[in-house]
């Protein structure tokens, strides 16, 4: 994962990098036993959660990441700063601003476009290219 910046400048704390969302956060490396409630509990102290999603696979387990949206830019910045390097169920979470395009609609469109192009649906949209033959068959 990326390294943290140094510096004691508080001025830049609330700056939002271009192309990323001011209030949406993506949480990666989420342990599979973690639930939506666990993620909500992590972010609740920082303000009002507008949404919290743990995208699921077809078998019902989640994909190992979550999307969290807070009400304000300041809440999101505070959460990002405070939760950097947090461990949940023994796994170190990677917490970063979501790309501006990471909303559900865009992901659906990407998925649809890739699906029509004959690639694998949602896995392709998430950038996880799983060769068809590598999937384990359920017996």
Number of C-alpha atoms within 10 A of each C-alpha: 6 6 5 8 6 6 6 8 7 8 7 9 12 14 12 14 10 9 11 16 21 24 21 27 24 20 20 17 16 23 18 13 11 15 15 15 9 12 19 15 11 13 22 13 12 19 15 14 19 12 12 19 16 19 15 13 12 9 6 8 12 20 18 17 20 21 23 23 23 23 16 16 17 17 22 27 22 16 21 20 14 12 15 14 14 13 14 16 12 9 14 15 20 19 23 22 23 20 16 14 12 18 13 10 10 13 15 15 12 17 20 17 14 17 15 11 10 9 18 18 18 19 15 15 20 13 8 10 13 12 9 9 7 7 8 7 6 4 3
